[in-house]
């Protein structure tokens, strides 16, 4: 099955469903109703009841269920199955068996995002991504750093991020989604983190605030200037030989990159037109 992988997924606490409409209008291309970390145990049942009453939004609604070994997951999955949700984010994804358990409730065509947040998840990443039920994986870097007892800063987590990108490519799965930025008001920090993730090979980012949507989209979606350069490069290269444009050699890898920019730009604008 072919899935349209979101670029900017904006989380909303499951017990604050009044924020979902605003999130859907934020420019994010998917919203996530979070039933896990953002909801205290006493509110989880009521959040599921609200999920059952929701109508479709202008963008896909995903739901992050509670961990598959938790006391709440079975009820979460049944609520997701009977709702307008387009898919599920499975936290603490560590084994293919977890994906099987989710599919057993949601069905074989469920849109499943495996959220990798532990050392065991990284160790079993190839097996997780090999499961046909996994549409894409995402990185829960805060919980991963906690699991390892390390800092959630960029450098200590380089290996894990590289593994997510590498194993996704080896499994022929879409580029993974990077984790959230916790700097609510520091838009420059969000932009910097998104650009680093994009440069490393991630295809999108999880978000926790509407103000983070624009810098994330700007980092992952080619802008007009990049599109115009790509079109010019493609035109210059029509001879088939390596040529120079603006001081840069346009050999085959650069031309392939230009084609990718054109495809990403046009697909994004088609989806959002």
C-alpha positions, 0 to 999 in steps of 0.5 A: 500500500502507498501512504502519503507520509506527512512532513510536519505532524503537530501533536495535541494532548488527547484531553485538549481536543478543543485545540485540534481544529486550531492545529488542523489550521496551522499549516501542518499536514497532519495532526496527532491526538496524543493519548500517551504522555500528554494525558494523565491516567485519570483522563485517558478514558475520557480522551478516548470517548472524545475521539469517538465523537470527532469528525474528519479534519482538513488534514489527516488525524493520527492518534498516538496510542499508549505503549502496547504493553500498557493497560490502556493500549487495547482500549486505545486501539479499539477506539482508533479503529472505530474513529476517523483516525487515518493512522496510529503512532506506536510508541516504544516500538521495539519488535515486529510483534508489537506491529502484529498486535496493532494490526490484529485490531486495526487491520492489515491496511492500517497506517502505522508509524513506528516511534522508536524511543529505546536502545532496544528499538534501535537494535531491532530497527531493521526487523521493525522496518522490514514489517510490511505494516510499518509505513514509516518510522519516527524518532522519539529522541527525548525518551531515547536519551533517557533510556541511554542516560545521555543528553538529548542534544544532537551530537550524542544521538547522531548514531541513532539518527544515522541508523534511522535514516540508513535502515529506512533506506535499506528497507525501502521505506520513506525517510524517517521523521525526526523528533520534537523540538522543546523550545516553544518560543525559540523559532530559530532553534526549531528551524536549525534542528529541522535543517540539520535533520533534513541534511541528515536524510530525515523527511519530516519532523514531529512538532509540539506547537503551531509556531513550529510548523512554518520553520519545519515546512521551510526546512523540509519542503523546497522553496521557490528559489530551490525549485527555480535552480533545479529547473535551470539545472535540468535545462542546462544539462539537456546535452547529457554532458557534465556542464557548469552553472553558477560555478557548480559542475552539473554532473549526474548526482547533481542532476538527480538531486535537481529532479528530486527537488522538482518532484518534492516541490511539485508534489507538495504544492499539488497536495496543498492546492 
